[in-house]
Structure formats: C-alpha cells, structure tokens
C-alpha cells in the first residue's frame, strides 16, 4: 500500500510527521508525496489559531473527496476530536496527540489486512526537509501559560528530551549528510530545567552538538526573553558555527499588556536584553513576533509598541492579530478589540517594519554571506542562499544571487551582496 502524509503547521509538528512516516515505512508502506497515488492519506493538523484551524479543516475536506483511507491527527484533533468526528464523516480515523503511543494499534482498526507494529520514536524519522537541513526537537509542551496561547492545552507541560537521546539523534541526522541543524521546541531556552542537573542546560547541549563537526551551521529558534543567559549570548558570539540569529518572540512592548498576557519581563527588561545582544554579538540578526489587538490594548499601548519597534530595529518581524482561543484565559477578558482596529494596527506595525527592514538590508551591501545554496530558478537564472541572515521557515525574505557556473543544492558558497529591497538581498557568487 502507498501512503502520503500532509503536514501542516510548525516545524515541531513536522518532526512528529517524520516519526509517523518512519512508523508507516517500518510497516511496509511505500511513501509518496502524490496524494492521488496513495491508498492511505494522513493529515497532521495544526490547531493553534483560527487561521491554522481553518487551513486544517479545508485540507481535510479537500482530501476527503479523493475517497482514500483518511487518517487525521495532530493539534486540531487534540482540541476538537469529538466535534470533528461528528462533522467530518469522510475521515476514517482521528488520532489525538495523547494517543500517539498507541498509534499503530489505532491504525490497525481501519487497515485490517496487515499487522501493525512499533511506536513513534524520536530517533527514527524519515527526514522530509531538504537533504542538507534538519530539525532537532529538544522538548515538547510549555509551562509559560501565556493567557492567549493554547499550546499548553494541546501539548501539555514542558518536557525536555534527555541530552544523551538528543546527541544520538543528532548523530543519526549527521550520518544522513545534513549540514544545518535547527534546534527547536516550544521554549528552547528552558531546556533541561525539568531534568536532573547532571543532564545540563541549553548551553551544555549546544557545546555537545558543536563537537559534531559535520554540522556547518547550528541555529536556535524560539528563545524566551528572560531565559536568555549571558553565557548563551557569549557562546553564540564566539562560536562561528552557531548562527548569530536570535529568534525572540516578545509579543508586545507595553508593560501593561505584557502583564495581561502573563509574559515575564517588561519593556525596560526587553530593551536592555536587545541592547546587550547587539553589544556582545555585533553581527546578530534579531527576529521577533508581535500580537496586536490583545484585549484591553489601548491606543497608548499600541503607540508604545510602535516606538519600541522603531527603537530596537529588528531585522525580521512578524505580526499577528489577536486570535480569541477557547480555553485560554484571555478568551473571557473584557475590552476585546474590534477586528477592524486589529487589522489597522497590524498594517501600521508592518509599515514601520518595512522601513526598518530596508535600512538593515542596505547595510548588507558589499558584505559577504557564507551559506547554503537552496535552489535554482530557471526563468531568472538565479540561485537562492541561506546564510546567518535568514531562517529555514521561509518568512525572512530571500538572498537571490547570480553565478557563472552551475551549483548544487546544499553546496556551501560565499555571496557578495550587491543590492537589496524591503525584504530581499541580491548578490553574486564569489568564485574561488
């Protein structure tokens, strides 16, 4: 039988999908990326905010029309399993996240012509990223309990993976020729806090990963502001293979709104943190995400946020309009902000960031970016590059460059930046 898996949502969900692919391959399924060819389709859903929930439902309905065996799992199922079972009869099986340990037994109920064995194992994955890059998920769940966020409801409390297991995984990934390792979790900087001290923390883990010389680049994503230690900043600053890329979602800058969100730290703390990073790591790339239209956000709060964005000058910034999620504390907050005001504030922030981004990108001209060739665009005869400047999740803009010779995906090259626009950099290959 042939199996096709559609993975929606974040990179952390993708790691789950890669474990599911491994489980199905061990049970003699032939994997295909073409859903029309498959006998069985699995959809790993996202259920984080309204837009991602709707995307998941649309995909399920679309694939349900193919009349294949359809299995749906993931975050959306964890939140709404009973409701989904009633409203989507085209789905043969729903599997919630907390049922993953018995996934094989559950699938056996709808595919009865074979005996299913095994279980999901972090060290057994079918990597679905490009051959030169892979994710290492170091923990699951979250203890922060931000009042807008459903992740603790979906994924449960924070739980680190033991370091010895992570190093085992990293070596398996290395043996597959991966050059870029991206370390992820819901709260990367909290790593190890729930384990015995002998396990070590995020700095200890990074030092161990750096011993694997085959990784040319190691990147951290999702850093919680008040957990970023001086030791971590200094390590990133001195280790060339640790990408100086600080992905620090702050959500807001008004101390009043941060408190209502149950975020630790205030505006002064955040300003001091970013100034410290800029001082200790001069080539640091700063990325953040913001939420506008949180309940009770006044015009004064929003103006404070705008001034903060202008002052810090993030290299990359994403903004979300507040999504009212069932089960979260802020769902019942008074003073919900009207949708039209949320959209207006979103547009204002992105207009400011567009100007900030242009200034940053101008400063990259005549600088050399070392990185990995991503792909080739035949119509424009150009390649794209990932360097310390942009992340694998495709939301930072592109580095587009020309080359007089043919290059391969995953090849390490150096590019001289010669041009820019609001979101992208442009350059030419430096030939050795």
C-alpha positions as CSV (number, residue, x, y, z in Angstrom):
1,X,0.0,0.0,0.0
2,X,1.1,3.6,-0.7
3,X,1.0,6.3,2.0
4,X,1.0,10.1,1.6
5,X,1.3,12.4,4.6
6,X,0.3,16.1,4.6
7,X,2.0,18.0,7.5
8,X,0.5,21.4,8.5
9,X,1.7,24.0,11.0
10,X,5.1,24.5,12.6
11,X,8.4,22.7,12.3
12,X,7.8,21.0,15.7
13,X,4.7,19.4,14.1
14,X,6.9,18.4,11.1
15,X,9.1,16.4,13.4
16,X,6.1,14.4,14.6
17,X,5.2,13.8,10.9
18,X,8.7,12.5,10.3
19,X,8.2,10.0,13.1
20,X,4.9,8.9,11.7
21,X,6.4,8.4,8.3
22,X,9.1,6.2,9.8
23,X,6.4,4.1,11.6
24,X,4.5,3.6,8.4
25,X,7.6,2.7,6.4
26,X,8.5,0.1,9.1
27,X,5.1,-1.4,8.5
28,X,5.9,-1.8,4.8
29,X,4.1,1.2,3.4
30,X,5.5,2.8,0.2
31,X,5.8,6.6,0.9
32,X,4.7,9.0,-1.8
33,X,4.3,12.8,-2.0
34,X,1.5,12.4,-4.5
35,X,-1.8,12.2,-2.6
36,X,-3.7,10.9,-5.7
37,X,-1.4,7.9,-5.9
38,X,-1.8,7.0,-2.2
39,X,-4.1,4.3,-0.7
40,X,-3.8,6.0,2.7
41,X,-3.5,9.7,3.5
42,X,-2.6,11.0,6.9
43,X,-3.1,14.7,7.7
44,X,-1.1,16.1,10.7
45,X,-3.1,19.2,11.6
46,X,-2.4,22.5,13.3
47,X,-4.9,23.9,15.8
48,X,-3.0,26.9,17.2
49,X,-5.1,29.9,16.0
50,X,-8.2,30.4,13.8
51,X,-6.4,30.7,10.5
52,X,-4.4,27.5,11.1
53,X,-7.5,25.6,12.2
54,X,-9.4,26.7,9.1
55,X,-6.5,25.6,6.9
56,X,-6.5,22.2,8.5
57,X,-10.3,21.8,8.0
58,X,-10.1,22.9,4.4
59,X,-7.3,20.4,3.7
60,X,-9.2,17.5,5.3
61,X,-12.4,18.3,3.2
62,X,-10.3,18.6,0.1
63,X,-8.5,15.2,0.6
64,X,-11.7,13.6,1.7
65,X,-13.0,13.9,-1.8
66,X,-10.3,11.5,-3.1
67,X,-12.1,8.5,-1.5
68,X,-8.9,7.2,0.1
69,X,-8.4,5.9,3.7
70,X,-8.1,9.2,5.5
71,X,-6.5,9.5,8.9
72,X,-6.3,12.8,10.7
73,X,-4.0,13.5,13.7
74,X,-2.3,16.4,15.4
75,X,-3.1,19.5,17.4
76,X,-6.6,20.2,15.9
77,X,-7.7,16.7,16.9
78,X,-6.3,17.1,20.4
79,X,-8.5,20.2,20.8
80,X,-11.7,19.2,19.0
81,X,-11.8,15.4,18.5
82,X,-15.4,14.8,19.4
83,X,-16.7,17.7,17.3
84,X,-14.6,16.7,14.3
85,X,-15.8,13.1,14.5
86,X,-19.4,14.4,14.2
87,X,-18.8,16.9,11.5
88,X,-16.3,15.2,9.2
89,X,-17.6,11.7,8.5
90,X,-15.3,11.3,5.5
91,X,-12.4,10.8,7.9
92,X,-11.8,7.1,8.8
93,X,-9.8,7.7,12.0
94,X,-8.9,10.6,14.2
95,X,-5.8,10.3,16.4
96,X,-5.2,12.8,19.2
97,X,-1.7,13.7,20.3
98,X,-2.1,11.9,23.6
99,X,-2.9,8.7,21.6
100,X,0.4,8.8,19.8
101,X,1.9,6.0,22.0
102,X,-0.8,3.6,20.6
103,X,-0.9,5.0,17.1
104,X,-0.1,1.6,15.5
105,X,-2.9,-0.1,17.4
106,X,-5.4,2.6,16.3
107,X,-4.4,2.4,12.6
108,X,-4.9,-1.3,12.8
109,X,-8.6,-0.7,13.3
110,X,-9.0,0.9,9.9
111,X,-6.3,-1.0,7.9
112,X,-7.1,-4.6,8.8
113,X,-5.2,-6.5,6.1
114,X,-1.8,-6.3,7.9
115,X,-0.4,-6.5,11.5
116,X,0.9,-3.1,12.7
117,X,3.9,-3.0,15.0
118,X,6.1,-0.4,16.6
119,X,5.6,3.1,18.0
120,X,6.7,6.6,17.4
121,X,10.4,7.1,18.2
122,X,12.3,10.5,18.0
123,X,15.4,8.6,16.9
124,X,13.5,7.1,14.0
125,X,12.4,9.7,11.5
126,X,12.1,10.0,7.7
127,X,13.5,13.4,7.2
128,X,11.2,15.5,4.9
129,X,13.3,18.6,4.8
130,X,15.9,19.3,2.1
131,X,18.8,16.9,2.3
132,X,21.2,19.5,3.8
133,X,19.0,20.6,6.7
134,X,17.0,19.0,9.6
135,X,15.3,19.9,12.8
136,X,16.2,18.7,16.3
137,X,13.2,19.0,18.7
138,X,14.6,19.1,22.2
139,X,11.4,19.3,24.2
140,X,7.7,19.4,24.0
141,X,4.9,21.2,25.8
142,X,5.1,24.6,27.6
143,X,4.9,25.8,31.2
144,X,4.6,29.6,30.4
145,X,0.8,29.6,30.2
146,X,0.6,32.9,28.3
147,X,-3.1,34.0,28.6
148,X,-3.6,34.0,24.8
149,X,-1.9,30.7,24.0
150,X,-3.4,27.2,23.6
151,X,-0.1,25.3,23.4
152,X,-0.2,24.1,27.0
153,X,-3.8,22.8,26.4
154,X,-2.6,21.0,23.3
155,X,0.9,19.8,24.1
156,X,0.8,19.7,27.9
157,X,3.5,20.7,30.4
158,X,7.1,21.3,29.3
159,X,9.2,18.1,29.0
160,X,12.8,18.0,27.9
161,X,14.3,15.1,25.9
162,X,17.4,13.8,27.7
163,X,20.7,15.0,26.3
164,X,22.1,11.6,25.5
165,X,19.0,10.9,23.4
166,X,19.4,14.2,21.6
167,X,23.1,13.5,20.8
168,X,22.1,10.1,19.5
169,X,19.5,11.7,17.2
170,X,22.0,14.4,16.1
171,X,24.5,11.7,15.1
172,X,21.8,9.9,13.1
173,X,21.0,13.1,11.3
174,X,24.7,13.8,10.7
175,X,25.1,10.4,9.1
176,X,22.4,11.4,6.5
177,X,24.6,14.2,5.3
178,X,22.9,17.1,7.0
179,X,24.9,20.3,7.2
180,X,22.5,22.6,9.0
181,X,20.9,21.6,12.3
182,X,18.0,23.7,13.6
183,X,17.3,23.3,17.3
184,X,13.6,23.8,18.1
185,X,11.0,23.4,20.9
186,X,8.1,25.5,22.3
187,X,10.6,27.1,24.7
188,X,14.2,26.3,23.7
189,X,16.0,28.3,26.4
190,X,14.2,26.4,29.2
191,X,15.8,23.1,28.0
192,X,16.9,20.8,30.9
193,X,15.2,22.8,33.6
194,X,12.8,19.8,34.3
195,X,15.6,17.2,34.4
196,X,18.3,16.3,36.8
197,X,21.1,19.0,36.8
198,X,23.5,16.4,35.6
199,X,21.7,16.4,32.2
200,X,22.8,20.0,31.6
201,X,21.0,23.0,30.1
202,X,20.8,24.6,26.6
203,X,24.4,25.9,26.7
204,X,25.6,22.4,27.7
205,X,23.6,20.9,24.8
206,X,25.0,23.3,22.3
207,X,28.5,22.6,23.4
208,X,27.9,18.9,22.8
209,X,26.3,19.5,19.4
210,X,29.3,21.6,18.4
211,X,31.5,18.5,18.8
212,X,29.8,17.1,15.7
213,X,32.0,18.8,13.2
214,X,29.9,17.8,10.2
215,X,27.3,20.4,11.2
216,X,28.5,23.6,9.5
217,X,25.6,25.6,10.9
218,X,23.6,25.2,14.2
219,X,20.7,27.5,14.7
220,X,18.4,28.1,17.7
221,X,14.7,29.1,17.3
222,X,12.1,30.2,19.8
223,X,14.0,31.8,22.7
224,X,12.0,33.1,25.7
225,X,13.4,36.5,26.6
226,X,14.1,36.1,30.4
227,X,15.7,32.7,29.9
228,X,18.5,34.0,27.6
229,X,21.6,33.9,29.8
230,X,24.8,35.9,29.3
231,X,26.5,32.5,28.9
232,X,24.3,31.7,25.9
233,X,24.8,35.1,24.3
234,X,28.6,34.8,24.7
235,X,28.6,31.2,23.3
236,X,26.7,32.3,20.2
237,X,29.0,35.3,19.8
238,X,32.3,33.2,19.9
239,X,31.3,30.0,18.1
240,X,31.3,30.6,14.3
241,X,29.2,27.5,13.6
242,X,26.4,28.8,16.0
243,X,24.4,31.1,13.8
244,X,24.1,34.5,15.3
245,X,20.4,34.5,14.8
246,X,18.2,35.5,17.8
247,X,14.6,34.5,17.3
248,X,12.9,36.0,20.4
249,X,9.1,36.3,20.3
250,X,8.2,39.2,22.6
251,X,4.5,39.6,21.6
252,X,4.3,43.2,22.9
253,X,6.3,46.0,24.5
254,X,3.7,47.7,26.7
255,X,4.4,46.5,30.2
256,X,0.7,46.6,31.0
257,X,-0.2,44.4,28.0
258,X,2.8,42.0,28.7
259,X,1.4,41.6,32.3
260,X,-2.1,40.9,31.0
261,X,-0.5,38.3,28.6
262,X,1.3,36.7,31.6
263,X,4.6,37.4,29.9
264,X,7.6,37.7,32.2
265,X,9.7,40.9,31.9
266,X,8.7,44.4,31.0
267,X,9.7,47.0,28.3
268,X,12.8,48.1,30.2
269,X,14.0,44.5,30.5
270,X,13.4,43.8,26.8
271,X,15.3,46.9,25.7
272,X,18.2,46.0,27.9
273,X,18.2,42.5,26.5
274,X,18.4,43.5,22.9
275,X,21.0,46.2,23.6
276,X,23.1,43.6,25.4
277,X,22.8,41.2,22.4
278,X,23.8,43.9,19.9
279,X,26.8,44.8,22.1
280,X,28.1,41.3,22.6
281,X,27.2,39.9,19.1
282,X,27.7,42.8,16.7
283,X,26.5,40.7,13.7
284,X,23.4,39.4,15.5
285,X,20.2,39.1,13.5
286,X,17.2,39.9,15.7
287,X,13.8,38.4,14.8
288,X,10.6,38.7,16.8
289,X,6.8,38.2,16.6
290,X,4.1,40.5,17.9
291,X,0.4,40.3,18.7
292,X,-1.7,43.4,18.1
293,X,-5.3,43.9,19.3
294,X,-4.9,41.9,22.6
295,X,-7.9,42.6,24.8
296,X,-7.5,45.9,26.6
297,X,-4.8,47.1,24.3
298,X,-5.3,50.9,24.2
299,X,-4.1,53.4,21.6
300,X,-1.4,54.4,24.2
301,X,-0.3,50.8,24.5
302,X,-0.1,50.4,20.7
303,X,1.9,53.7,20.4
304,X,4.3,52.3,22.9
305,X,4.7,49.2,20.8
306,X,5.4,51.2,17.7
307,X,8.1,53.3,19.3
308,X,9.7,50.1,20.7
309,X,9.8,48.6,17.1
310,X,11.4,51.8,15.8
311,X,14.0,51.9,18.7
312,X,15.1,48.2,18.6
313,X,15.1,47.9,14.8
314,X,14.5,44.2,14.4
315,X,16.0,42.6,11.3
316,X,12.9,40.4,10.8
317,X,9.5,40.9,12.4
318,X,6.2,39.1,12.1
319,X,2.9,40.4,13.4
320,X,-0.4,38.5,14.3
321,X,-3.7,40.0,15.1
322,X,-5.0,38.6,18.4
323,X,-6.9,35.3,17.9
324,X,-9.5,34.6,20.6
325,X,-8.9,30.9,21.5
326,X,-11.3,28.8,23.5
327,X,-9.8,27.5,26.8
328,X,-7.3,30.3,27.2
329,X,-7.6,32.9,29.9
330,X,-7.8,35.9,27.6
331,X,-10.8,34.4,25.8
332,X,-13.0,35.8,28.6
333,X,-11.2,39.1,29.0
334,X,-13.3,42.2,28.7
335,X,-12.5,45.0,26.3
336,X,-12.0,42.8,23.2
337,X,-10.6,44.9,20.4
338,X,-12.7,45.2,17.3
339,X,-11.4,43.3,14.2
340,X,-11.0,46.4,12.1
341,X,-8.8,48.0,14.7
342,X,-6.7,44.9,14.9
343,X,-6.1,45.0,11.1
344,X,-5.4,48.7,11.2
345,X,-2.8,48.2,13.9
346,X,-1.3,45.2,12.0
347,X,-0.8,47.4,8.9
348,X,0.8,50.2,10.9
349,X,3.3,47.9,12.5
350,X,4.2,46.3,9.2
351,X,4.6,49.7,7.5
352,X,7.1,50.7,10.2
353,X,9.0,47.4,9.9
354,X,9.1,47.7,6.1
355,X,11.1,50.9,6.5
356,X,13.3,49.4,9.3
357,X,14.0,46.3,7.1
358,X,15.0,48.5,4.2
359,X,17.6,50.3,6.3
360,X,19.0,47.0,7.6
361,X,19.2,45.4,4.2
362,X,21.0,48.5,2.8
363,X,23.8,47.9,5.4
364,X,24.4,44.4,4.0
365,X,25.6,45.7,0.6
366,X,29.3,44.8,0.0
367,X,29.2,42.3,2.8
368,X,30.0,38.6,2.2
369,X,27.4,36.0,3.2
370,X,28.6,32.4,3.6
371,X,25.8,29.8,3.4
372,X,24.0,27.0,1.7
373,X,22.6,27.0,-1.9
374,X,18.8,26.4,-1.6
375,X,17.6,26.2,-5.2
376,X,17.8,27.4,-8.8
377,X,15.2,29.5,-10.6
378,X,15.4,28.7,-14.3
379,X,13.4,31.7,-15.7
380,X,15.6,34.3,-13.9
381,X,18.8,32.2,-14.0
382,X,19.4,32.8,-10.3
383,X,20.0,30.8,-7.1
384,X,18.9,31.4,-3.5
385,X,21.0,31.2,-0.4
386,X,20.5,30.7,3.3
387,X,23.1,32.4,5.5
388,X,23.0,33.6,9.1
389,X,20.6,36.3,7.9
390,X,17.5,34.1,7.1
391,X,15.9,31.1,8.7
392,X,14.6,27.9,7.2
393,X,10.9,28.7,7.8
394,X,10.8,31.0,4.7
395,X,9.4,34.1,6.4
396,X,12.6,36.2,6.5
397,X,13.0,37.1,2.8
398,X,15.4,35.6,0.3
399,X,19.0,36.1,-0.7
400,X,19.0,35.9,-4.5
401,X,22.2,35.6,-6.4
402,X,23.8,35.0,-9.8
403,X,26.5,32.6,-10.7
404,X,28.6,32.0,-13.8
405,X,28.8,28.3,-13.0
406,X,26.3,25.6,-12.1
407,X,25.8,25.0,-8.4
408,X,24.1,22.2,-6.5
409,X,21.5,22.4,-3.7
410,X,23.3,22.2,-0.3
411,X,26.6,23.4,-1.7
412,X,28.4,25.8,0.6
413,X,29.3,29.1,-1.1
414,X,30.1,32.7,-0.5
415,X,28.0,35.5,-2.0
416,X,28.8,39.2,-2.2
417,X,25.7,41.3,-1.5
418,X,25.3,43.9,-4.3
419,X,21.6,45.0,-3.9
420,X,18.5,45.0,-1.7
421,X,14.9,45.8,-1.4
422,X,12.5,45.9,1.6
423,X,12.6,42.1,2.1
424,X,15.3,40.5,0.0
425,X,19.0,40.7,-0.6
426,X,20.7,40.3,-4.0
427,X,24.2,39.3,-4.8
428,X,26.7,37.4,-6.9
429,X,28.8,34.3,-6.3
430,X,32.3,34.8,-5.1
431,X,34.3,32.3,-7.2
432,X,37.2,30.6,-5.6
